[in-house]
């Protein structure tokens, strides 16, 4: 189910995320940054401490589909129409199928009935998005969008008029959480509009992805709940404001550097199920693991998982260890395969996508106010 958006600065999307959305009542002080970030934070300082939310908490119990897909519920229109969407840090646009889409993919998903919404406002603007395993085209419209108790009025969003490759995907659409500058529709992303409306306390959102459980995953807006991680958050500055891409120092296996040897770039992507990298480097990792190709996946003996070493991703001088039980998954037949996959991007620099396989292990905070990402060991 791999899919990625390529525009300007490589917007990737991949995976289906079932997420219980939770709005946190309070947030503890989490300013435990590395010394090397002090100057960076002094320039863009605001306090992430004791955030109180007014109004009802947001709790959406959702499903984790085989540790590959996390999908959350939103509503659009008046009265509300419900959709299951991917909350995706790899792209910026919100879109769902329209009722005038005749593609087979649209027929298998919930379609927005614009004539049934009293707050719907159309436009003549069209756009297209190409993903790794599909593409869509559509028109921009405006309506009221709700994520639990968070409400964005007159929110611009996309209505697909044609979809290709999404027929069997267990989601209706995508809710992008990347920066507005990579939006192909040019519409203001919902998180930006919520910030502008003062609907959230601080310009941050965070993800906790459960493992082996249908329930328990959450996305938090405007605050961070410390109960979902251990220790301290380690902050990583973005390479540049405008995309959730960080510098990665190296990737190691049994104390040997196996990829990203001179440093590389990595997109932290909640819409990607796996870990994607350049084909030669991914092929080498498969060889080191002892995996053999079968179809589109690389398989290992399930009995060998306990003997495989961890793979270490070093980011901002911090080692993030991924044990074999995290990077080996099981298919529907119970066979074990690796979570590494090649991407098909032609880029001047080595580029990796750290998807849900990595983010299940590490709780993630996306801080728009300071253009940084926080990582800590998930509970």
VOPAGU-2260 file (C-alpha; in pm, 1 decimal, decimal comma):
REM VOPAGU-2260
SITE   aa  ch    i         X         Y         Z
SITE  UNK   A    0       0,0       0,0       0,0
SITE  UNK   A    1     292,0     224,6     -54,6
SITE  UNK   A    2     218,2     565,6    -192,4
SITE  UNK   A    3     410,1     888,3    -201,2
SITE  UNK   A    4     353,8    1239,2    -316,0
SITE  UNK   A    5     633,3    1394,9    -515,2
SITE  UNK   A    6     622,2    1768,3    -546,2
SITE  UNK   A    7     882,4    2027,5    -501,3
SITE  UNK   A    8    1033,3    1892,0    -188,8
SITE  UNK   A    9     921,5    1532,8    -205,6
SITE  UNK   A   10     593,3    1498,0     -22,5
SITE  UNK   A   11     549,5    1134,1      59,0
SITE  UNK   A   12     238,9     949,0     163,5
SITE  UNK   A   13     206,7     586,2     227,5
SITE  UNK   A   14     -13,3     392,6     456,7
SITE  UNK   A   15    -339,9     402,7     619,3
SITE  UNK   A   16    -363,0     515,1     974,3
SITE  UNK   A   17    -629,7     427,5    1220,4
SITE  UNK   A   18    -596,5     675,4    1499,5
SITE  UNK   A   19    -788,6     753,3    1812,2
SITE  UNK   A   20    -775,0    1129,4    1818,3
SITE  UNK   A   21    -729,7    1270,3    2163,6
SITE  UNK   A   22    -711,6    1622,3    2281,2
SITE  UNK   A   23    -496,4    1643,8    2593,6
SITE  UNK   A   24    -615,4    1828,7    2903,1
SITE  UNK   A   25    -274,1    1933,9    3023,2
SITE  UNK   A   26      83,4    1915,6    2911,5
SITE  UNK   A   27     397,1    1900,6    3120,1
SITE  UNK   A   28     702,5    2106,6    3062,7
SITE  UNK   A   29     906,1    1929,4    2798,2
SITE  UNK   A   30    1188,3    2172,1    2732,0
SITE  UNK   A   31    1466,4    1916,8    2762,2
SITE  UNK   A   32    1648,9    1997,1    2440,4
SITE  UNK   A   33    2004,0    1907,1    2350,6
SITE  UNK   A   34    2266,3    2172,9    2424,5
SITE  UNK   A   35    2346,3    2204,6    2056,5
SITE  UNK   A   36    1992,2    2330,4    1998,5
SITE  UNK   A   37    2004,2    2610,2    2251,5
SITE  UNK   A   38    2082,2    2886,7    2004,8
SITE  UNK   A   39    1823,0    2752,6    1763,1
SITE  UNK   A   40    1555,7    2752,6    2031,4
SITE  UNK   A   41    1648,7    3095,5    2165,9
SITE  UNK   A   42    1575,4    3239,1    1825,6
SITE  UNK   A   43    1232,5    3073,5    1808,9
SITE  UNK   A   44    1137,9    3026,4    2169,1
SITE  UNK   A   45     794,9    2965,6    2311,8
SITE  UNK   A   46     707,4    2752,9    2607,8
SITE  UNK   A   47     549,0    2410,2    2572,4
SITE  UNK   A   48     435,6    2400,6    2931,8
SITE  UNK   A   49     112,1    2355,3    3119,7
SITE  UNK   A   50    -115,9    2381,3    2820,4
SITE  UNK   A   51    -478,5    2373,3    2925,3
SITE  UNK   A   52    -750,0    2287,3    2680,5
SITE  UNK   A   53   -1092,7    2440,7    2712,4
SITE  UNK   A   54   -1397,3    2246,4    2603,3
SITE  UNK   A   55   -1449,0    1876,4    2556,8
SITE  UNK   A   56   -1167,2    1628,9    2514,2
SITE  UNK   A   57   -1130,0    1465,4    2175,5
SITE  UNK   A   58   -1123,1    1086,1    2183,9
SITE  UNK   A   59   -1165,3     880,8    1870,6
SITE  UNK   A   60   -1115,7     505,9    1919,8
SITE  UNK   A   61    -984,5     374,7    1588,7
SITE  UNK   A   62    -831,0      64,5    1442,2
SITE  UNK   A   63    -474,5     -41,2    1375,9
SITE  UNK   A   64    -486,2    -258,2    1064,2
SITE  UNK   A   65    -211,0    -520,7    1088,1
SITE  UNK   A   66      44,3    -261,7    1204,6
SITE  UNK   A   67      35,6    -109,0     857,2
SITE  UNK   A   68    -250,1     135,0     853,3
SITE  UNK   A   69    -390,2     389,7    1095,7
SITE  UNK   A   70    -706,2     572,1     989,4
SITE  UNK   A   71    -892,6     845,6    1174,3
SITE  UNK   A   72   -1248,1     976,4    1156,2
SITE  UNK   A   73   -1338,3    1329,0    1049,9
SITE  UNK   A   74   -1661,7    1489,6     936,3
SITE  UNK   A   75   -1727,9    1740,7     660,5
SITE  UNK   A   76   -2036,2    1952,0     595,9
SITE  UNK   A   77   -2359,6    2052,8     768,2
SITE  UNK   A   78   -2502,4    1816,8     875,8
SITE  UNK   A   79   -2174,0    1626,9     922,5
SITE  UNK   A   80   -2075,9    1351,0     679,2
SITE  UNK   A   81   -1820,8    1103,3     817,0
SITE  UNK   A   82   -1497,0     994,6     647,3
SITE  UNK   A   83   -1198,3     776,9     737,5
SITE  UNK   A   84    -873,2     951,6     645,0
SITE  UNK   A   85    -497,7     915,2     673,1
SITE  UNK   A   86    -338,8    1177,6     900,7
SITE  UNK   A   87     -31,9    1232,0     687,8
SITE  UNK   A   88     277,9    1440,6     762,6
SITE  UNK   A   89     405,4    1365,5     412,1
SITE  UNK   A   90     147,5    1580,3     233,0
SITE  UNK   A   91     -52,3    1898,2     292,5
SITE  UNK   A   92    -394,5    1858,9     132,2
SITE  UNK   A   93    -722,1    1730,9     271,5
SITE  UNK   A   94    -932,5    1549,1      13,9
SITE  UNK   A   95   -1215,7    1296,1      -1,9
SITE  UNK   A   96   -1412,2    1142,8    -291,9
SITE  UNK   A   97   -1686,2    1351,5    -451,6
SITE  UNK   A   98   -2032,1    1225,6    -542,2
SITE  UNK   A   99   -1959,3    1301,3    -908,1
SITE  UNK   A  100   -1651,2    1076,7    -916,9
SITE  UNK   A  101   -1720,4     768,4   -1129,7
SITE  UNK   A  102   -1385,6     591,1   -1082,2
SITE  UNK   A  103   -1404,7     235,7    -938,3
SITE  UNK   A  104   -1197,0     355,2    -641,1
SITE  UNK   A  105   -1460,8     613,6    -551,7
SITE  UNK   A  106   -1739,2     356,1    -568,4
SITE  UNK   A  107   -1575,9     155,6    -288,0
SITE  UNK   A  108   -1545,7     453,2     -51,2
SITE  UNK   A  109   -1769,1     709,9     112,7
SITE  UNK   A  110   -1833,2    1005,4    -118,5
SITE  UNK   A  111   -1910,0    1360,3     -12,1
SITE  UNK   A  112   -2267,0    1461,0     -98,9
SITE  UNK   A  113   -2222,6    1832,1    -154,4
SITE  UNK   A  114   -2590,9    1898,0    -220,9
SITE  UNK   A  115   -2670,3    1774,1     129,1
SITE  UNK   A  116   -2447,7    2031,6     302,9
SITE  UNK   A  117   -2586,9    2377,4     375,9
SITE  UNK   A  118   -2234,9    2517,6     437,1
SITE  UNK   A  119   -2078,1    2390,9     113,6
SITE  UNK   A  120   -1909,3    2648,8    -111,1
SITE  UNK   A  121   -1766,9    2543,8    -449,8
SITE  UNK   A  122   -1478,2    2689,1    -649,8
SITE  UNK   A  123   -1354,3    2641,9   -1004,4
SITE  UNK   A  124    -998,9    2555,7    -898,8
SITE  UNK   A  125    -869,1    2213,3   -1002,7
SITE  UNK   A  126    -561,8    2019,2    -890,8
SITE  UNK   A  127    -386,3    1683,4    -926,3
SITE  UNK   A  128    -176,9    1471,6    -688,8
SITE  UNK   A  129      37,3    1176,1    -792,0
SITE  UNK   A  130     123,7     911,7    -533,2
SITE  UNK   A  131     352,5     612,0    -559,5
SITE  UNK   A  132      68,2     366,1    -602,5
SITE  UNK   A  133    -202,8     590,2    -737,4
SITE  UNK   A  134    -314,4     934,4    -839,4
SITE  UNK   A  135    -613,6    1159,8    -809,0
SITE  UNK   A  136    -750,3    1475,6    -958,3
SITE  UNK   A  137   -1018,9    1696,8    -821,1
SITE  UNK   A  138   -1160,0    2037,8    -743,4
SITE  UNK   A  139   -1120,0    2264,8    -442,6
SITE  UNK   A  140   -1427,8    2339,3    -231,7
SITE  UNK   A  141   -1500,0    2490,7     111,7
SITE  UNK   A  142   -1701,6    2353,9     400,8
SITE  UNK   A  143   -1695,8    2293,4     776,3
SITE  UNK   A  144   -1449,7    2020,8     879,9
SITE  UNK   A  145   -1445,7    1862,3    1224,9
SITE  UNK   A  146   -1176,9    1654,6    1393,3
SITE  UNK   A  147   -1353,0    1558,5    1711,8
SITE  UNK   A  148   -1427,1    1888,6    1887,8
SITE  UNK   A  149   -1188,1    2085,5    1667,1
SITE  UNK   A  150   -1388,1    2275,6    1405,6
SITE  UNK   A  151   -1251,8    2454,3    1099,0
SITE  UNK   A  152   -1520,1    2659,8     927,2
SITE  UNK   A  153   -1503,9    2738,8     556,0
SITE  UNK   A  154   -1208,6    2499,0     528,9
SITE  UNK   A  155   -1074,2    2452,0     175,8
SITE  UNK   A  156   -1046,2    2083,5      81,8
SITE  UNK   A  157   -1030,5    1868,3    -226,9
SITE  UNK   A  158   -1309,4    1666,1    -384,1
SITE  UNK   A  159   -1172,5    1395,6    -610,4
SITE  UNK   A  160   -1330,9    1370,0    -951,9
SITE  UNK   A  161   -1113,3    1073,8   -1054,0
SITE  UNK   A  162    -896,6     829,2    -858,5
SITE  UNK   A  163    -661,7     557,5    -980,1
SITE  UNK   A  164    -499,1     291,0    -761,7
SITE  UNK   A  165    -697,7     346,4    -440,3
SITE  UNK   A  166    -978,8      97,0    -489,2
SITE  UNK   A  167    -864,3    -146,6    -221,0
SITE  UNK   A  168    -731,5     110,6      24,2
SITE  UNK   A  169    -912,7     109,8     361,9
SITE  UNK   A  170    -950,2     486,2     377,4
SITE  UNK   A  171   -1165,9     740,1     202,0
SITE  UNK   A  172    -918,3    1025,9     176,6
SITE  UNK   A  173    -612,5    1199,9     316,2
SITE  UNK   A  174    -567,8    1475,9     573,3
SITE  UNK   A  175    -228,0    1632,8     511,5
SITE  UNK   A  176     -31,2    1779,8     801,9
SITE  UNK   A  177     274,2    1904,3     615,8
SITE  UNK   A  178     356,9    2269,6     552,8
SITE  UNK   A  179     135,3    2474,2     317,7
SITE  UNK   A  180     411,7    2547,8      66,9
SITE  UNK   A  181     399,9    2194,1     -79,0
SITE  UNK   A  182      23,6    2187,3    -134,6
SITE  UNK   A  183     -56,1    2119,3    -503,6
SITE  UNK   A  184    -404,8    2263,0    -457,2
SITE  UNK   A  185    -272,9    2581,4    -298,8
SITE  UNK   A  186    -533,7    2546,3     -22,0
SITE  UNK   A  187    -447,3    2634,5     336,5
SITE  UNK   A  188    -400,8    2305,8     531,1
SITE  UNK   A  189    -645,9    2242,0     810,8
SITE  UNK   A  190    -379,8    2259,7    1083,1
SITE  UNK   A  191    -275,5    2606,0     963,8
SITE  UNK   A  192    -635,5    2721,9     959,6
SITE  UNK   A  193    -694,1    2587,6    1310,9
SITE  UNK   A  194    -384,1    2777,8    1426,1
SITE  UNK   A  195    -507,0    3097,0    1259,7
SITE  UNK   A  196    -849,6    3058,4    1421,8
SITE  UNK   A  197    -691,5    3015,9    1766,7
SITE  UNK   A  198    -856,8    2675,7    1797,8
SITE  UNK   A  199    -543,0    2510,4    1938,5
SITE  UNK   A  200    -328,0    2623,6    2231,3
SITE  UNK   A  201      12,5    2574,7    2072,2
SITE  UNK   A  202     125,0    2502,4    1713,3
SITE  UNK   A  203     214,6    2138,5    1778,5
SITE  UNK   A  204      66,9    1796,9    1712,6
SITE  UNK   A  205     189,6    1452,6    1816,6
SITE  UNK   A  206     140,0    1085,2    1730,4
SITE  UNK   A  207     135,3     763,7    1929,5
SITE  UNK   A  208      94,1     445,5    1723,9
SITE  UNK   A  209      -4,8     126,1    1901,6
SITE  UNK   A  210     142,3    -211,0    1810,4
SITE  UNK   A  211     -49,4    -537,4    1774,3
SITE  UNK   A  212    -363,3    -364,6    1903,8
SITE  UNK   A  213    -658,9    -230,3    1712,5
SITE  UNK   A  214    -716,0      40,9    1972,0
SITE  UNK   A  215    -488,7     286,4    2149,5
SITE  UNK   A  216    -330,6     499,3    1876,9
SITE  UNK   A  217    -377,9     874,1    1910,6
SITE  UNK   A  218    -301,7    1201,7    1739,0
SITE  UNK   A  219    -292,7    1506,6    1967,9
SITE  UNK   A  220    -342,0    1865,0    1859,6
SITE  UNK   A  221    -211,1    2164,8    2054,3
SITE  UNK   A  222     -32,5    1967,4    2325,5
SITE  UNK   A  223     164,1    1659,9    2426,2
SITE  UNK   A  224      66,2    1394,8    2679,3
SITE  UNK   A  225     378,1    1266,2    2856,3
SITE  UNK   A  226     206,8     938,3    2944,2
SITE  UNK   A  227     266,6     814,4    2589,7
SITE  UNK   A  228     647,1     819,5    2602,0
SITE  UNK   A  229     942,5     738,0    2827,6
SITE  UNK   A  230    1226,8     968,7    2924,7
SITE  UNK   A  231    1275,2    1302,9    2755,6
SITE  UNK   A  232    1187,5    1426,1    2410,5
SITE  UNK   A  233    1494,2    1479,0    2192,6
SITE  UNK   A  234    1446,7    1768,5    1953,8
SITE  UNK   A  235    1566,3    1762,1    1593,8
SITE  UNK   A  236    1564,2    2081,7    1384,2
SITE  UNK   A  237    1421,3    2058,7    1035,5
SITE  UNK   A  238    1663,3    2101,5     747,0
SITE  UNK   A  239    1448,1    2395,8     652,4
SITE  UNK   A  240    1105,0    2523,5     746,1
SITE  UNK   A  241     855,1    2396,0     494,0
SITE  UNK   A  242     870,8    2017,1     528,5
SITE  UNK   A  243     910,9    1750,7     797,4
SITE  UNK   A  244    1257,1    1654,9     671,6
SITE  UNK   A  245    1555,6    1619,3     907,5
SITE  UNK   A  246    1925,1    1544,9     870,2
SITE  UNK   A  247    2015,9    1184,9     956,4
SITE  UNK   A  248    2376,6    1107,1    1050,0
SITE  UNK   A  249    2393,7     737,9     954,1
SITE  UNK   A  250    2226,6     396,2     960,3
SITE  UNK   A  251    2420,5     117,7    1135,0
SITE  UNK   A  252    2399,0    -260,5    1163,3
SITE  UNK   A  253    2626,6    -460,1    1395,2
SITE  UNK   A  254    2843,2    -150,8    1455,3
SITE  UNK   A  255    2898,3     -98,6    1083,2
SITE  UNK   A  256    2757,1     191,4     885,6
SITE  UNK   A  257    2537,1      40,6     614,9
SITE  UNK   A  258    2366,9     350,9     474,8
SITE  UNK   A  259    2366,3     728,9     503,5
SITE  UNK   A  260    2743,2     711,5     553,3
SITE  UNK   A  261    2803,0    1078,2     475,4
SITE  UNK   A  262    2478,5    1198,7     625,6
SITE  UNK   A  263    2146,8    1210,4     441,5
SITE  UNK   A  264    1794,3    1347,2     456,6
SITE  UNK   A  265    1493,1    1173,8     610,5
SITE  UNK   A  266    1123,2    1252,9     590,6
SITE  UNK   A  267     936,1    1166,3     910,9
SITE  UNK   A  268     613,5    1043,8     753,8
SITE  UNK   A  269     307,6     927,3     946,9
SITE  UNK   A  270     144,9     836,3     616,1
SITE  UNK   A  271     410,3     579,8     527,9
SITE  UNK   A  272     385,9     224,8     665,5
SITE  UNK   A  273     747,5     118,3     604,3
SITE  UNK   A  274    1101,8     254,7     586,5
SITE  UNK   A  275    1192,1     352,7     232,5
SITE  UNK   A  276    1532,7     425,3      85,4
SITE  UNK   A  277    1741,9     414,4    -233,2
SITE  UNK   A  278    1733,6      75,4    -405,1
SITE  UNK   A  279    2107,3     -16,0    -377,3
SITE  UNK   A  280    2113,0      60,1      -5,2
SITE  UNK   A  281    1783,6    -115,6      65,3
SITE  UNK   A  282    1902,7    -419,3    -132,6
SITE  UNK   A  283    2216,7    -429,1      81,4
SITE  UNK   A  284    2011,2    -415,3     401,7
SITE  UNK   A  285    1794,5    -703,6     278,2
SITE  UNK   A  286    2111,6    -901,7     210,2
SITE  UNK   A  287    2254,0    -829,5     557,5
SITE  UNK   A  288    1926,0    -937,2     717,2
SITE  UNK   A  289    1927,6   -1254,7     508,8
SITE  UNK   A  290    1596,2   -1178,1     341,4
SITE  UNK   A  291    1493,4   -1331,7       9,9
SITE  UNK   A  292    1255,6   -1171,3    -241,0
SITE  UNK   A  293     910,8   -1309,0    -297,9
SITE  UNK   A  294     679,1   -1089,3    -498,6
SITE  UNK   A  295     710,6    -729,2    -382,2
SITE  UNK   A  296     838,3    -820,1     -34,2
SITE  UNK   A  297    1156,3    -965,0     118,7
SITE  UNK   A  298    1098,0   -1255,5     357,0
SITE  UNK   A  299    1289,8   -1410,1     646,2
SITE  UNK   A  300    1222,5   -1713,6     860,2
SITE  UNK   A  301    1007,4   -1613,2    1155,8
SITE  UNK   A  302    1222,6   -1834,9    1377,1
SITE  UNK   A  303    1526,0   -1620,3    1291,8
SITE  UNK   A  304    1376,9   -1291,1    1408,5
SITE  UNK   A  305    1502,2   -1331,8    1765,5
SITE  UNK   A  306    1861,0   -1365,5    1639,6
SITE  UNK   A  307    1867,6   -1064,6    1407,5
SITE  UNK   A  308    2056,5    -754,2    1528,0
SITE  UNK   A  309    1899,0    -413,6    1575,2
SITE  UNK   A  310    1934,6    -147,0    1309,4
SITE  UNK   A  311    2033,1     194,3    1445,7
SITE  UNK   A  312    1926,3     525,8    1297,2
SITE  UNK   A  313    2145,2     809,2    1426,4
SITE  UNK   A  314    1969,3    1145,2    1412,9
SITE  UNK   A  315    2117,4    1462,2    1559,0
SITE  UNK   A  316    2382,0    1246,3    1736,2
SITE  UNK   A  317    2114,3    1036,0    1911,7
SITE  UNK   A  318    2090,3     662,1    1836,0
SITE  UNK   A  319    1738,6     536,6    1767,6
SITE  UNK   A  320    1749,9     159,4    1789,5
SITE  UNK   A  321    1504,2     -48,8    1588,4
SITE  UNK   A  322    1506,7    -413,8    1702,5
SITE  UNK   A  323    1423,7    -695,3    1463,1
SITE  UNK   A  324    1080,7    -742,6    1618,5
SITE  UNK   A  325    1005,9    -386,0    1503,5
SITE  UNK   A  326    1143,5    -406,3    1147,6
SITE  UNK   A  327    1009,5    -755,3    1074,1
SITE  UNK   A  328     636,1    -771,5    1001,9
SITE  UNK   A  329     392,4   -1054,9     934,5
SITE  UNK   A  330     169,6   -1083,2     631,2
SITE  UNK   A  331    -186,8   -1214,0     633,2
SITE  UNK   A  332     -56,4   -1574,0     617,8
SITE  UNK   A  333     173,1   -1528,6     916,1
SITE  UNK   A  334     492,9   -1516,8     709,8
SITE  UNK   A  335     764,8   -1272,6     815,9
SITE  UNK   A  336     894,5    -997,5     586,8
SITE  UNK   A  337    1115,5    -692,9     630,7
SITE  UNK   A  338     988,7    -337,4     664,9
SITE  UNK   A  339    1245,3    -193,5     422,7
SITE  UNK   A  340    1141,8     -94,1      74,4
SITE  UNK   A  341    1301,0      95,1    -210,6
SITE  UNK   A  342    1159,1     425,7    -324,1
SITE  UNK   A  343    1162,0     536,2    -685,1
SITE  UNK   A  344    1269,1     895,4    -644,0
SITE  UNK   A  345    1559,5    1036,9    -839,0
SITE  UNK   A  346    1716,4    1285,5    -600,7
SITE  UNK   A  347    2060,6    1447,4    -582,5
SITE  UNK   A  348    2096,8    1348,8    -215,1
SITE  UNK   A  349    2044,4    1022,1     -32,4
SITE  UNK   A  350    1687,4    1028,7      96,2
SITE  UNK   A  351    1495,9     805,6     339,1
SITE  UNK   A  352    1136,6     791,2     460,2
SITE  UNK   A  353    1087,2     698,2     824,4
SITE  UNK   A  354     732,2     566,6     836,1
SITE  UNK   A  355     511,4     394,0    1090,4
SITE  UNK   A  356     757,7     110,6    1151,6
SITE  UNK   A  357     991,7     369,6    1304,0
SITE  UNK   A  358     715,7     580,7    1460,9
SITE  UNK   A  359     556,8     289,1    1646,6
SITE  UNK   A  360     883,4     264,1    1835,8
SITE  UNK   A  361     925,9     638,8    1886,4
SITE  UNK   A  362     657,2     884,2    1994,4
SITE  UNK   A  363     674,2    1188,3    1767,8
SITE  UNK   A  364     597,7    1557,3    1816,5
SITE  UNK   A  365     571,5    1792,5    1519,2
SITE  UNK   A  366     642,4    2147,0    1633,4
SITE  UNK   A  367     541,6    2406,4    1375,2
SITE  UNK   A  368     622,1    2691,7    1612,0
SITE  UNK   A  369     990,2    2599,3    1625,2
SITE  UNK   A  370    1025,8    2401,2    1299,4
SITE  UNK   A  371    1146,1    2086,3    1473,0
SITE  UNK   A  372    1047,7    1728,1    1553,5
SITE  UNK   A  373    1063,9    1568,1    1898,6
SITE  UNK   A  374    1125,8    1194,6    1943,0
SITE  UNK   A  375    1110,2     976,7    2252,1
SITE  UNK   A  376    1072,0     606,0    2321,9
SITE  UNK   A  377     703,0     519,9    2304,9
SITE  UNK   A  378     546,0     335,5    2597,1
